[in-house]
Amino acid sequence: MSDTGWAPRAAQEERLRWLESECAAGRAAIELEIERAGLLYALDRRLEAQRAFIDILLRAPTHFGALNEFGNCLTSMGSIAAACRVYSEAVAHHPANPTGHVNLGNLLLRGGDLEGARQRYEAALRISPDHPQAHQGLGAVLAALGDRNSAQPHFEKGFCGCAIAKLPYRGRKPPVPVLLLVSSGSGNIPTATFLDDRIFLTSVIVADFFDAALPLPAHRVVFNAIGDADLCLPALKSASHLAKKTNAPVINHPATIFETGRTAVAKRFRGVPGVVTPRTRALPRARLAAPTGADIISREGFGFPLLLRSPGFHTGQNFVLVESAGELAAAARGLPGDELLAIEYLDARGRDGNARKYRVMIVDGRVYPMHLAISRQWKVHYFTADMASEPEHRDEEAAFLADMAAVLGQKPLSALAQIARELGLDYGGIDFGLSSDGDVLLFEANATMVINPPDADARWDYRRPAVGRILDAVSAMILNRAAAPVQAHVA
């Protein structure tokens, strides 16, 4: 046994020693060389793994197994552009292999290239009509395009019988087993930044397609990553039933998610002192697109400008500002879905004319500053805001991250603390602006908030400590819950 004391890793190390002896003696076929490179990565020897794959591909540049496994490793490392190039080579040289199309499609989908991803998944299904991962991917594309009715049959073909997956583990010590609950479509909390595969062994269950008669995978803690109450109601209901099958702690219990939809949150926090929530109504899209749509808006108590949004979308997708009654019908016709959210416009502009959107994260009952986005546009998202090009904006954000209390003042801090308590989420976030008199303009408060670490650009060095504190807090919360003295379910 290795000095780690964990038998599976000892077996990997022993296998690697044998493979290296075979390679050194010149007896290894290329498949064994690929296995060696993959084991190096599995043992967290990333640079050695990369060099091994590159060496193989210099000698066999079109070998599918080498290209595919190297692409998998690059994807796990977050080197998405490089992985795309490698998978593209696999597809170019092996167009009849559906796996290459699916892997490339997955990365295109991840990068927001819905049409490119759709082409890859459809190509895979022409080759292998029952390919489950291709159906899963095509369902995700269609759902992202707003065509959830067409997505559902693909999810059924993709996840029925394939609703459980175990992610790779690369740690040196026995892992902390985590059960991750997700939805078949979008609306899930991205967890890769804090479920470190050197600490946690993660089993993933697609809740809305899991056979409840099956035993749950072994786990010490459950993390419910189904975060969008507007989009994921069937999955949340299934997750609630699954939560009853375990005695392990459940982080973000599904019961806490149900009341975090946009309309519910707007109603829920309307009476909180120091908080302004936008009037929000779900209305039939066909009625808003009709000539009498403006009359409906008026009867519901809205004026113009007005925001229209398709439920279940994030990062500003399918979200528009309607300046006047004359623009309403065209705006409604241009959005997907049978229902649209009509949302009162809250003016978050400061004296300089810039709109500001703050984000704080909630982790285990504590509120952490995450970012401040400043933009000339009404629709403020961090990666489209005027942050990279404006040093003054970065200075303002740095001050917020360094001393949130000094920047916001006591009134907004108290309001944010009450929102966090009322939400009851173990993990979540609040997006908000500030009125001229210091009220919190509540845009969104739910579990779907993403923790995106800043890229390597030195301009973002000031953000790293704040993001690091949040990621450390999430990891510590999961570890603490897993260590709780309860009898966990073991399959």
Buried (B, 14 or more C-beta within 10 A) or exposed (E): EBEBEBEBBBEBBEEBEEBBEBBEEEEBEEEBBBBBBBBBBBBEBBEBBBEBBEEBBEEBEEBBBBBBBBBBBBBBBEBBEBBBBBBBBBBEBBEEBBBBBBBBBBBBBBEEBBEBBBBBBBBBBEBBEEBBBBBBBBBBBBBBBBBBEBBBEBBBBBBEEBBBEEBEBBBBEBBBBBBBBBBBBBBBBBBEBBBBBEBBBBBBBBBBBBEEEEEBBBBBBBBBBBBBBBBBBBBBBBBBEBBEEBEBBBBBBBBBBBBBBBBBBBBBBBEBEBBBBBBBBBBBBEBBBBEEBBEBBEEEEBEBBBBBBBBBBBEBBBBBBBEEBEBBBEBBEEBBBEBBBBBBBBEBBBEEEBBBBBBBBBBBEBBBBBBBBBBEEBBBBBEEBBBEEBEEBBEBBBBBBEEBEEBBEEBBBBBBBBBBEBBBBBBBBBBBBBBEEEBBBBBBBBBBBBBBBBEEEEEBEBBEEBBEBBBEBBBEBBBEBBEEEBEBBEE
